[in-house]
Amino acid sequence: MRPLTRAEKVLRIACVCALVGLALMVWSVLDPSPMPVILGLSVGQGVGTLSFLLFLVVVAMDLKVKQQIAAGDSQDPSP
């Protein structure tokens, strides 16, 4: 089994955050008392937003690698 790359680790953290945020929001729907609703709407939204930001970081890292590969191909002339 190969070790995980940094992007894979960040993506897994983003997935866990998304699931936690979703669970908090579903809890507020299933138990509409004040505390679950407040936690679901505030903490759930914060964790979900963190998940989305981590996903954007992984996309940006992937685009940077793609640009570096493209720059390397344009500098290396083909025979």
KEFI-111768 format. One record per atom (N, C-alpha, C): y, z, x; residue in one letter. Coordinates in steps of 0.001 Angstrom, whole numbers, plus 500000, padded with zeros to 6 digits. Example, Ala and Ser with C-alpha at 12.3 -4.5 7.8 and 13.67 -1.06 7.14 Angstrom:
REM KEFI-111768
494310507800513190A
495500507800512300A
496700507800513200A
497750507080512850S
498940507140513670S
500030507870512900S
REM end
This chain:
REM KEFI-111768
498821500000500844M
500000500000500000M
501242500000500889M
502135499053500652R
503324498948501484R
504394499926501037R
505247500357501957P
506329501273501565P
507373500547500713P
508041501306499865L
509040500730498984L
510329500435499745L
510981499338499381T
512284499032499965T
513340499888499285T
514528499895499857R
515627500666499286R
515953500167497873R
515954498851497691A
516266498281496378A
515224498702495336A
513970498725495723E
512920499142494786E
513061500617494410E
513435501450495376K
513628502867495087K
514788503063494118K
515898502365494374V
517064502492493498V
516733501968492107V
515983500872492041L
515612500306490748L
514697501252489970L
513805501927490649R
512935502902489972R
513744504089489454R
514711504532490231I
515581505624489775I
516366505168488548I
516845503920488562A
517576503380487416A
516695503345486173A
515438502970486343C
514513502931485200C
514270504326484638C
514090505297485502V
513869506678485041V
515104507191484317V
516287506900484866C
517526507321484204C
517659506677482829C
517302505409482728A
517376504723481435A
516434505367480429A
515238505716480853L
514280506347479946L
514734507746479522L
515323508494480443V
515827509830480103V
516979509715479106V
517902508786479370G
519017508587478443G
518542508147477073G
517571507256477048L
517014506797475775L
516324507942475035L
515605508774475762A
514932509915475136A
515947510880474518A
517043511130475217L
518071512013474663L
518692511424473402L
518911510119473411M
519498509485472225M
518525509473471045M
517260509246471320V
516255509268470250V
516111510685469704V
516178511679470575W
516100513070470138W
517226513375469154W
518431512840469429S
519552513109468533S
519363512429467177S
518619511335467143V
518338510668465866V
517266511436465093V
516254511921465791L
515150512613465130L
515522514033464686L
516418514675465429D
516855516034465089D
518381516033465039D
518957515700463873P
520413515526463805P
521216516825463706P
520777517856464378S
521586519071464445S
522649518889465542S
523654519748465577P
524783519502466490P
524431519397467977P
523591520287468482M
523320520280469925M
522603519004470392M
521529518561469738P
520908517306470174P
521843516100470051P
522685516094469021V
523615514975468864V
524637514970469984V
525171516126470328I
526152516208471412I
525497515816472734I
524290516338472991L
523596515984474237L
523233514507474272L
522767513995473155G
522374512593473110G
523544511654473304G
524680511994472700L
525817511096472777L
526618511252474068L
526621512415474664S
527401512580475886S
526525512451477141S
525532513310477244V
524661513275478428V
523824511999478433V
523315511619477274G
522519510393477189G
523321509166477591G
524567509115477136Q
525419507989477519Q
525719508018479015Q
525967509191479565G
526248509297480997G
525060508863481846G
523867509299481466V
522662508939482218V
522375507443482066V
522592506910480860G
522403505476480644G
523394504644481438G
524634505103481511T
525645504402482302T
525299504458483784T
524823505599484250L
524379505709485637L
523244504731485922L
522328504611484981S
521225503667485126S
521745502235485277S
522696501864484426F
523265500520484485F
523991500286485804F
524730501277486284L
525434501126487560L
524455500977488730L
523370501729488704L
522360501590489750L
521725500204489708L
521495499675488512F
520966498321488375F
521946497308488958F
523243497485488707L
524241496577489270L
524267496651490797L
524040497836491348V
523969497985492808V
522809497165493359V
521662497211492698V
520504496438493151V
520790494945493057V
521450494509491989V
521802493087491854V
522758492673492966V
523747493513493256A
524694493199494332A
523991493135495689A
523046494053495923M
522298494019497180M
521485492730497279M
520893492311496178D
520097491089496170D
520971489860496404D
522156489833495802L
523072488708496021L
523548488641497468L
523766489805498073K
524193489841499476K
523108489270500373K
521859489637500110V
520738489109500899V
520631487603500705V
520807487152499466K
520722485720499187K
521823484958499925K
523028485502499964Q
524121484861500693Q
523837484825502188Q
523268485888502717Q
522943485917504141Q
521880484891504477Q
520910484729503596I
519869483721503825I
520461482323503760I
521330482095502791A
521970480772502653A
522860480480503857A
523566481471504353A
524422481285505523A
523572480983506764A
522419481616506857G
521524481358507989G
520935479962507931G
520624479471506713D
520084478121506564D
521122477076506877D
522388477318506552S
523410476305506805S
523761476243508289S
523545477313509048Q
523843477313510473Q
522695476749511290Q
521504476741510732D
520318476256511442D
520067474806511037D
520408473832511888P
520199472428511494P
518716472084511431P
518384471291510432S
516998470849510270S
516749469656511172S
515539469536511763P
515257468408512661P
515074467104511909P
REM end
